[in-house]
Amino acid sequence: MVNRTTTKFSDLPTIIGIKIVNLIWENVKKSVLFALKAE
C-alpha cells in the first residue's frame, strides 16, 4: 500500500485531468445529441 499523502499529491494532476476530460466529454455528448435531435 502506497502512502496516501504522496499518492494524493502525485495523482492530483491526473485526477484533475480526468475530471476535465469527463466534463468536456459530457459537453461533447450533449452537443452531439442536440445536433442529432435538431436534424
ROLUM-739208 format. One record per residue (C-alpha): residue number from 0; y, z, x. Coordinates in nm, 2 decimals, decimal comma, padded with zeros to 4 digits, always signed. Layout:
BEGIN
<atom k="NUM" yy="Y" zz="Z" xx="X"/>
...
// end
This chain:
BEGIN
<atom k="0" yy="+00,00" zz="+00,00" xx="+00,00"/>
<atom k="1" yy="+00,34" zz="-00,10" xx="+00,14"/>
<atom k="2" yy="+00,63" zz="+00,14" xx="+00,14"/>
<atom k="3" yy="+00,82" zz="+00,09" xx="-00,18"/>
<atom k="4" yy="+01,17" zz="+00,11" xx="-00,04"/>
<atom k="5" yy="+01,10" zz="-00,15" xx="+00,22"/>
<atom k="6" yy="+00,93" zz="-00,37" xx="-00,04"/>
<atom k="7" yy="+01,22" zz="-00,34" xx="-00,27"/>
<atom k="8" yy="+01,48" zz="-00,45" xx="-00,02"/>
<atom k="9" yy="+01,27" zz="-00,73" xx="+00,13"/>
<atom k="10" yy="+01,17" zz="-00,86" xx="-00,22"/>
<atom k="11" yy="+01,52" zz="-00,83" xx="-00,37"/>
<atom k="12" yy="+01,64" zz="-01,19" xx="-00,28"/>
<atom k="13" yy="+01,30" zz="-01,32" xx="-00,42"/>
<atom k="14" yy="+01,33" zz="-01,12" xx="-00,74"/>
<atom k="15" yy="+01,69" zz="-01,23" xx="-00,79"/>
<atom k="16" yy="+01,59" zz="-01,59" xx="-00,71"/>
<atom k="17" yy="+01,31" zz="-01,58" xx="-00,96"/>
<atom k="18" yy="+01,54" zz="-01,44" xx="-01,23"/>
<atom k="19" yy="+01,80" zz="-01,71" xx="-01,17"/>
<atom k="20" yy="+01,53" zz="-01,98" xx="-01,18"/>
<atom k="21" yy="+01,39" zz="-01,83" xx="-01,50"/>
<atom k="22" yy="+01,74" zz="-01,83" xx="-01,66"/>
<atom k="23" yy="+01,80" zz="-02,19" xx="-01,55"/>
<atom k="24" yy="+01,45" zz="-02,29" xx="-01,68"/>
<atom k="25" yy="+01,52" zz="-02,13" xx="-02,02"/>
<atom k="26" yy="+01,85" zz="-02,31" xx="-02,05"/>
<atom k="27" yy="+01,69" zz="-02,64" xx="-01,95"/>
<atom k="28" yy="+01,41" zz="-02,59" xx="-02,21"/>
<atom k="29" yy="+01,67" zz="-02,52" xx="-02,48"/>
<atom k="30" yy="+01,88" zz="-02,82" xx="-02,38"/>
<atom k="31" yy="+01,57" zz="-03,05" xx="-02,39"/>
<atom k="32" yy="+01,45" zz="-02,91" xx="-02,72"/>
<atom k="33" yy="+01,80" zz="-02,95" xx="-02,86"/>
<atom k="34" yy="+01,82" zz="-03,31" xx="-02,73"/>
<atom k="35" yy="+01,48" zz="-03,39" xx="-02,88"/>
<atom k="36" yy="+01,58" zz="-03,24" xx="-03,22"/>
<atom k="37" yy="+01,91" zz="-03,44" xx="-03,22"/>
<atom k="38" yy="+01,73" zz="-03,77" xx="-03,17"/>
// end
